Amino acid sequence: MRSKEHIKTVILALLVLMSLVLTYMTWKFTPDLQTVEKQDNSKESSSQAIGKVNSARMNEVVTPYQIIHSKKDHPEGMAAKRKNVKRVLAPIENQRVTHSDRMHSEHNLIIPDLSSEFLVLDFTYDMPLATYLGDVLNISAKVPTHFKFNRLIIDESQDKKIQLYAISKNRHDVVRMTLSSKTSKVNQTVKSLHKDMEPYVEMITNKDTIDSATHIFAPKSPKNLKSYRTIYNHINVDKMNNVLFNDSVVVRSAKNGATTYNNNTGVANYDNKTEKYKYNNLSEDKATSKNMHETIPGTFDYINEHGGFTDDFRLFHSDNKTGQLTYQMFLNGRPTFNRDNLNSINVSWSDGGIYSYECALLKSNVTIDSGEKQSKLPGAEKVRASLANNPDINFEKVSNITIGYKRVDQPDKDDIEVQRNSEFTPQWYIEYDGKWYAYDNDGGLE
């Protein structure tokens, strides 16, 4: 009997102890609301996405359009394919700037300590240096806040350290930065890329491009260029409305394939023939931001969070006067062009978020070799001479010469779903007086 009583006492004591433990755990328990919130936000973002959410990295979207290796005035270069850009940037990412200074020249910019061998990264847009260093390269540095550049030179300092030169678009200012790391990894990268590079030429178009640091570079004799055909999928207009409108929308009018949607905050127009969609914010207390330090990261994050980078879209143009950015579709590391702007995202930002958004509701389904014979374009020197000798062109206003792809839409009427498809053919493109034009073989601009 004593034994049974003893067992009962032990069991009772254990039950009391378990009760105390459970009570304590209940008091101390706090639900992981952050995790729940993240899960809810993820579901909400996914339901409002038009493509794969957060599919792009900033160093894949904010990139140069060409990579040049200049050695003793004998340049070679390549298109900025993602893998090439990644390899070039790897040695300078996550580094520390040990010294920086700014130089200004009233006339042609000359960099006295520039060596005879260096890498050039050319951009088609003005980029705030502080934003590029911090958001793209993950480099913390004290540099002029409002300084913008569109060319970055990677060079070697006298003590074998990596030296960067960020050159302004007007070719009168440069910020020189010395990194803490040595150039050995840069040299290895150059060697690994050399086999894929082709001869380039240096061009002088005006008094601001006569130095080795400011020349215009272009492929010398482009050949073996393929054409491609792309078949598209359609993006549902309701999904696009869900992304941009904060509340339910009303169909205001629908006529001849053009539909207008609106609510108290915005209005959107969609044309199902051209597939073009345009949204504008109607809030009177908001205005377009011209601060590219905010606009570039803000628009990138917004588009990326809603799956808007459905193809290889890259920043291509920044308008400091209007605050508008253009993200353009690239193919094999080269920009694509289309007269109807069906290959670009035009967007502006405000203090409250997206202010305007314009794009085509199309995304690539498959891209294949068109099967056409590989083409050869006129040499860069012939293009330069034709432009310089054209009386209708002020050659001093030429700021970029490159190869891109011309996109021509070809609706397939034999397809039951009437899928839109496009032909991409290689062609010379010229940046003239701040705008891009196709070069025609008669020596003019289309």
C-alpha positions as CSV (number, residue, x, y, z in Angstrom):
1,M,0.0,0.0,0.0
2,R,2.9,2.3,0.9
3,S,4.4,1.5,-2.5
4,K,1.2,2.5,-4.3
5,E,1.0,5.8,-2.3
6,H,4.6,6.6,-3.2
7,I,3.9,6.0,-6.9
8,K,0.8,8.3,-6.8
9,T,2.9,11.0,-5.1
10,V,5.6,10.8,-7.8
11,I,3.0,10.9,-10.6
12,L,1.2,13.9,-9.0
13,A,4.5,15.7,-8.6
14,L,5.3,15.1,-12.3
15,L,1.9,16.4,-13.4
16,V,2.3,19.5,-11.3
17,L,5.8,20.1,-12.7
18,M,4.5,19.7,-16.3
19,S,1.6,22.1,-15.6
20,L,4.1,24.7,-14.3
21,V,6.3,24.2,-17.4
22,L,3.4,24.6,-19.8
23,T,2.1,27.6,-18.0
24,Y,5.6,29.3,-18.2
25,M,5.9,28.5,-22.0
26,T,2.4,30.0,-22.5
27,W,3.4,33.2,-20.8
28,K,6.7,33.5,-22.7
29,F,5.3,32.6,-26.1
30,T,5.1,35.3,-28.7
31,P,4.0,34.5,-32.3
32,D,6.5,35.2,-35.1
33,L,4.4,37.9,-36.6
34,Q,7.3,39.0,-38.8
35,T,7.4,35.6,-40.5
36,V,3.6,35.6,-41.0
37,E,3.7,39.1,-42.4
38,K,6.5,38.1,-44.8
39,Q,4.5,35.1,-46.0
40,D,1.4,37.3,-46.5
41,N,3.4,40.0,-48.3
42,S,4.9,37.3,-50.5
43,K,1.5,35.9,-51.4
44,E,0.2,39.4,-52.1
45,S,3.2,40.3,-54.2
46,S,3.0,37.0,-56.1
47,S,-0.8,37.5,-56.8
48,Q,-0.1,41.0,-58.2
49,A,2.9,40.0,-60.3
50,I,3.1,39.9,-64.1
51,G,6.2,37.8,-64.2
52,K,8.6,36.1,-61.9
53,V,9.0,38.1,-58.7
54,N,12.5,39.5,-57.9
55,S,14.0,37.7,-60.9
56,A,16.7,40.3,-61.6
57,R,19.6,41.7,-59.7
58,M,20.5,45.3,-59.9
59,N,24.0,44.6,-61.4
60,E,22.1,42.8,-64.2
61,V,19.8,45.7,-65.0
62,V,22.1,48.7,-64.3
63,T,25.0,47.7,-66.6
64,P,27.3,49.0,-69.3
65,Y,26.4,48.3,-72.9
66,Q,29.9,47.4,-74.0
67,I,33.2,46.4,-72.6
68,I,36.5,47.7,-74.1
69,H,40.1,46.6,-73.5
70,S,42.5,49.3,-74.7
71,K,46.2,48.4,-74.9
72,K,48.6,50.9,-76.4
73,D,45.8,52.4,-78.5
74,H,44.8,49.0,-79.9
75,P,41.3,48.5,-78.5
76,E,39.3,45.2,-78.5
77,G,35.8,44.8,-77.2
78,M,32.6,42.9,-76.7
79,A,28.9,43.2,-76.2
80,A,27.9,43.3,-72.5
81,K,26.4,39.9,-72.1
82,R,25.5,39.2,-68.5
83,K,28.2,36.7,-67.9
84,N,30.8,39.1,-69.3
85,V,29.7,42.0,-67.1
86,K,29.6,39.7,-64.0
87,R,33.2,38.6,-64.6
88,V,34.5,42.2,-65.2
89,L,32.7,43.6,-62.0
90,A,33.8,40.7,-59.7
91,P,37.3,42.1,-58.9
92,I,35.9,45.6,-58.0
93,E,32.8,44.6,-56.0
94,N,32.7,44.8,-52.2
95,Q,36.0,46.7,-52.1
96,R,37.1,49.7,-50.1
97,V,38.0,53.1,-51.6
98,T,41.2,54.4,-49.9
99,H,41.3,57.7,-51.8
100,S,39.2,59.7,-54.2
101,D,39.4,63.1,-55.8
102,R,37.7,65.1,-58.6
103,M,39.2,66.7,-61.6
104,H,37.7,69.3,-64.0
105,S,38.8,70.5,-67.4
106,E,37.4,73.4,-69.3
107,H,38.6,71.9,-72.5
108,N,39.4,68.3,-73.6
109,L,39.7,66.0,-70.6
110,I,43.2,64.5,-70.2
111,I,44.0,62.1,-67.4
112,P,47.8,62.4,-66.8
113,D,48.2,59.2,-64.8
114,L,46.1,56.9,-67.1
115,S,48.2,53.9,-68.1
116,S,48.6,52.5,-71.6
117,E,46.3,49.5,-70.8
118,F,42.9,49.8,-69.2
119,L,39.3,48.5,-69.3
120,V,36.4,50.7,-70.4
121,L,32.7,50.2,-69.3
122,D,30.4,52.4,-71.5
123,F,26.9,53.2,-70.4
124,T,24.1,54.7,-72.5
125,Y,22.8,56.9,-69.6
126,D,23.9,59.2,-66.8
127,M,24.3,57.3,-63.6
128,P,24.8,58.9,-60.1
129,L,28.2,57.7,-59.0
130,A,27.2,57.3,-55.4
131,T,24.2,55.1,-56.4
132,Y,26.3,52.9,-58.7
133,L,29.0,52.4,-56.1
134,G,26.6,51.7,-53.2
135,D,23.7,49.8,-54.9
136,V,25.5,48.0,-57.7
137,L,29.1,47.4,-56.6
138,N,28.5,47.5,-52.8
139,I,31.3,50.0,-52.3
140,S,31.1,52.5,-49.6
141,A,32.9,55.7,-50.6
142,K,32.8,59.5,-50.1
143,V,32.3,60.8,-53.6
144,P,30.5,64.0,-54.8
145,T,26.8,63.5,-54.1
146,H,25.5,64.9,-57.4
147,F,28.2,63.6,-59.7
148,K,27.0,61.5,-62.7
149,F,29.0,59.5,-65.1
150,N,28.4,57.3,-68.2
151,R,31.9,55.8,-68.6
152,L,33.9,53.9,-66.0
153,I,37.6,53.1,-66.6
154,I,39.4,50.4,-64.7
155,D,43.1,51.0,-64.5
156,E,46.2,50.2,-62.4
157,S,47.8,52.7,-60.0
158,Q,51.5,53.1,-59.6
159,D,51.5,50.8,-56.6
160,K,49.5,48.1,-58.5
161,K,46.2,48.9,-56.9
162,I,42.9,49.1,-58.8
163,Q,42.1,52.6,-59.9
164,L,38.7,53.7,-61.2
165,Y,37.9,56.8,-63.3
166,A,34.2,57.8,-63.5
167,I,33.9,60.2,-66.4
168,S,31.0,62.6,-67.0
169,K,28.9,62.5,-70.1
170,N,30.2,65.9,-71.3
171,R,33.8,64.6,-70.9
172,H,34.9,67.5,-68.7
173,D,34.8,66.0,-65.2
174,V,36.3,62.8,-63.7
175,V,36.3,61.3,-60.3
176,R,39.4,59.2,-59.6
177,M,39.1,56.4,-56.9
178,T,41.8,54.1,-55.6
179,L,40.6,50.7,-54.3
180,S,42.3,48.7,-51.5
181,S,42.7,45.6,-53.7
182,K,45.4,44.9,-56.3
183,T,44.9,44.5,-60.0
184,S,46.0,40.8,-60.3
185,K,42.3,39.6,-60.5
186,V,41.5,42.3,-63.1
187,N,44.4,41.1,-65.2
188,Q,43.2,37.5,-64.9
189,T,39.7,38.6,-66.0
190,V,41.1,40.4,-69.0
191,K,43.1,37.3,-70.1
192,S,40.0,35.1,-69.7
193,L,37.9,37.5,-71.9
194,H,40.5,38.1,-74.5
195,K,39.5,35.1,-76.7
196,D,35.9,36.4,-77.0
197,M,36.9,40.0,-77.9
198,E,37.0,41.4,-81.4
199,P,38.9,44.4,-82.8
200,Y,37.4,47.8,-82.1
201,V,38.3,51.3,-83.4
202,E,38.7,54.6,-81.7
203,M,36.8,57.5,-83.1
204,I,37.0,61.3,-82.6
205,T,33.8,63.2,-83.2
206,N,34.5,66.5,-81.6
207,K,37.0,68.4,-79.4
208,D,35.8,66.5,-76.3
209,T,36.7,63.0,-77.6
210,I,40.3,63.4,-78.7
211,D,42.0,61.8,-75.7
212,S,42.5,58.1,-75.1
213,A,40.1,58.3,-72.1
214,T,37.4,60.0,-74.1
215,H,37.5,58.3,-77.6
216,I,34.3,56.7,-78.9
217,F,34.7,53.0,-79.4
218,A,32.9,50.8,-82.0
219,P,33.3,47.3,-83.5
220,K,35.8,47.5,-86.4
221,S,34.4,44.9,-88.9
222,P,31.2,43.3,-87.5
223,K,30.5,40.0,-89.2
224,N,28.9,36.6,-88.5
225,L,25.9,38.3,-87.0
226,K,22.8,36.2,-86.6
227,S,19.1,37.2,-86.8
228,Y,16.6,35.9,-84.3
229,R,12.9,35.3,-84.1
230,T,10.9,35.7,-80.9
231,I,7.4,34.5,-80.1
232,Y,5.6,36.3,-77.3
233,N,3.0,35.5,-74.7
234,H,0.4,38.1,-73.7
235,I,0.3,39.6,-70.2
236,N,-3.1,39.9,-68.8
237,V,-4.3,43.5,-68.5
238,D,-6.1,42.8,-65.3
239,K,-2.8,41.7,-63.7
240,M,-1.2,44.9,-64.8
241,N,-4.1,46.9,-63.3
242,N,-3.8,45.0,-60.0
243,V,-0.1,46.0,-59.8
244,L,-0.6,49.7,-60.5
245,F,-4.0,50.5,-59.0
246,N,-4.3,50.6,-55.2
247,D,-8.1,50.0,-55.4
248,S,-10.7,48.5,-57.7
249,V,-10.8,50.0,-61.2
250,V,-13.7,51.1,-63.4
251,V,-13.8,50.6,-67.1
252,R,-14.5,54.1,-68.3
253,S,-14.6,53.5,-72.0
254,A,-13.9,50.9,-74.6
255,K,-13.8,51.7,-78.3
256,N,-12.0,50.2,-81.3
257,G,-9.9,48.0,-79.1
258,A,-8.7,50.8,-76.8
259,T,-9.9,50.6,-73.2
260,T,-9.5,53.2,-70.4
261,Y,-9.4,52.1,-66.7
262,N,-9.5,54.5,-63.8
263,N,-10.2,55.0,-60.1
264,N,-9.5,57.9,-57.7
265,T,-5.8,57.5,-57.9
266,G,-4.9,56.8,-61.5
267,V,-5.9,56.2,-65.1
268,A,-4.6,53.7,-67.6
269,N,-5.1,53.2,-71.3
270,Y,-4.7,49.9,-73.1
271,D,-4.8,49.2,-76.8
272,N,-5.2,45.5,-77.6
273,K,-4.0,45.9,-81.1
274,T,-0.6,47.3,-80.3
275,E,-0.5,45.7,-76.8
276,K,0.6,49.0,-75.4
277,Y,-0.4,49.9,-71.8
278,K,0.1,53.4,-70.2
279,Y,-0.6,54.3,-66.6
280,N,-0.6,57.8,-65.0
281,N,-0.9,58.7,-61.3
282,L,-3.6,61.4,-60.8
283,S,-2.7,62.4,-57.3
284,E,-2.3,66.2,-57.2
285,D,0.1,66.1,-54.3
286,K,2.7,64.1,-56.1
287,A,5.1,65.1,-58.8
288,T,7.7,63.3,-60.8
289,S,11.0,63.0,-59.0
290,K,14.1,64.2,-60.8
291,N,16.4,62.9,-58.1
292,M,18.1,59.8,-59.8
293,H,19.5,58.7,-56.5
294,E,15.9,57.8,-55.6
295,T,14.4,57.2,-59.0
296,I,16.8,54.5,-60.2
297,P,16.7,52.3,-57.1
298,G,13.0,53.0,-56.6
299,T,11.8,52.0,-60.1
300,F,14.1,49.0,-60.1
301,D,12.8,47.7,-56.9
302,Y,9.2,48.3,-57.8
303,I,9.4,46.7,-61.3
304,N,11.4,43.7,-59.9
305,E,9.0,43.1,-56.9
306,H,6.1,42.8,-59.4
307,G,7.9,40.7,-61.9
308,G,8.1,43.4,-64.5
309,F,11.5,42.4,-65.9
310,T,10.0,39.6,-68.0
311,D,12.9,39.7,-70.4
312,D,16.5,41.0,-70.3
313,F,15.5,44.6,-69.6
314,R,18.3,47.0,-68.7
315,L,18.4,50.7,-67.9
316,F,19.0,52.5,-71.2
317,H,18.1,56.1,-70.7
318,S,17.7,58.6,-67.9
319,D,16.1,62.0,-68.4
320,N,17.3,64.4,-65.7
321,K,14.9,67.1,-66.8
322,T,11.6,65.0,-66.7
323,G,12.7,62.3,-64.3
324,Q,11.7,59.5,-66.8
325,L,13.7,56.3,-67.1
326,T,13.7,53.8,-70.0
327,Y,14.5,50.2,-69.4
328,Q,15.1,48.6,-72.8
329,M,15.2,45.0,-73.9
330,F,18.6,43.5,-74.7
331,L,19.4,40.4,-76.8
332,N,22.7,38.6,-76.6
333,G,24.1,41.6,-74.7
334,R,23.0,44.1,-77.4
335,P,20.2,46.7,-77.2
336,T,17.1,46.2,-79.3
337,F,15.2,49.0,-80.9
338,N,11.6,49.4,-82.1
339,R,9.8,52.4,-83.6
340,D,6.7,51.7,-81.5
341,N,8.6,51.3,-78.2
342,L,7.3,47.7,-77.8
343,N,10.6,46.6,-76.3
344,S,10.9,49.2,-73.5
345,I,9.5,50.1,-70.1
346,N,9.1,53.9,-69.6
347,V,8.7,54.8,-66.0
348,S,8.9,57.8,-63.7
349,W,8.9,58.0,-59.9
350,S,7.5,60.3,-57.2
351,D,7.8,60.6,-53.4
352,G,4.8,58.3,-53.2
353,G,5.9,55.6,-55.6
354,I,5.2,55.0,-59.3
355,Y,4.1,58.2,-61.1
356,S,3.9,56.8,-64.7
357,Y,4.4,53.4,-66.3
358,E,4.3,52.5,-70.0
359,C,5.1,49.2,-71.6
360,A,3.9,46.6,-74.0
361,L,1.9,43.7,-72.4
362,L,4.1,41.1,-74.1
363,K,6.9,38.8,-72.8
364,S,9.1,36.5,-74.7
365,N,8.0,32.9,-74.9
366,V,10.8,31.5,-77.0
367,T,13.7,33.1,-79.0
368,I,15.4,31.0,-81.8
369,D,17.8,31.5,-84.6
370,S,15.8,32.7,-87.6
371,G,17.7,30.5,-89.9
372,E,18.7,33.4,-92.1
373,K,22.2,33.7,-93.5
374,Q,24.6,35.4,-91.1
375,S,25.1,39.0,-92.0
376,K,28.0,41.4,-92.2
377,L,27.6,45.1,-91.6
378,P,29.6,48.0,-93.0
379,G,32.9,48.6,-91.1
380,A,32.9,51.2,-88.4
381,E,35.3,53.4,-90.4
382,K,32.9,53.5,-93.3
383,V,30.0,54.4,-91.0
384,R,32.1,57.2,-89.5
385,A,33.1,58.6,-92.8
386,S,29.6,58.5,-94.2
387,L,28.2,60.4,-91.2
388,A,31.0,62.9,-91.2
389,N,30.5,63.7,-94.9
390,N,26.7,63.9,-94.7
391,P,25.8,67.6,-94.9
392,D,22.6,67.0,-93.1
393,I,24.4,65.7,-90.0
394,N,26.4,67.6,-87.5
395,F,29.0,65.0,-86.8
396,E,30.1,66.7,-83.5
397,K,26.7,65.7,-82.0
398,V,27.5,61.9,-82.5
399,S,28.1,60.5,-79.0
400,N,27.8,56.7,-79.5
401,I,28.1,54.2,-82.3
402,T,27.1,50.6,-81.7
403,I,25.4,47.5,-83.0
404,G,21.9,46.7,-81.9
405,Y,18.9,44.7,-83.1
406,K,16.1,46.1,-85.1
407,R,12.8,44.6,-83.9
408,V,10.1,44.2,-86.6
409,D,6.7,42.8,-85.6
410,Q,5.3,40.0,-87.8
411,P,1.8,38.9,-86.7
412,D,1.2,35.3,-87.6
413,K,-2.3,35.1,-89.1
414,D,-2.1,31.3,-89.6
415,D,-1.9,30.8,-85.8
416,I,-5.2,30.1,-84.1
417,E,-4.2,32.3,-81.2
418,V,-2.8,35.0,-83.5
419,Q,0.5,35.0,-81.5
420,R,2.7,38.0,-82.0
421,N,6.2,37.3,-83.1
422,S,9.1,39.5,-84.1
423,E,12.2,39.4,-86.2
424,F,15.4,40.8,-84.7
425,T,18.0,41.8,-87.3
426,P,21.5,43.4,-86.5
427,Q,22.0,47.0,-87.5
428,W,24.2,49.9,-86.7
429,Y,22.7,52.5,-84.3
430,I,23.9,56.0,-83.7
431,E,23.3,58.2,-80.7
432,Y,22.9,61.7,-82.2
433,D,22.1,64.8,-80.3
434,G,20.9,62.7,-77.3
435,K,18.6,60.3,-79.3
436,W,19.2,56.9,-80.9
437,Y,18.7,56.4,-84.7
438,A,19.2,53.5,-87.0
439,Y,22.0,54.0,-89.6
440,D,21.0,53.5,-93.2
441,N,23.5,52.3,-95.8
442,D,23.2,55.6,-97.7
443,G,25.1,57.3,-94.9
444,G,22.1,58.9,-93.1
445,L,20.0,58.2,-90.1
446,E,16.6,56.6,-90.3
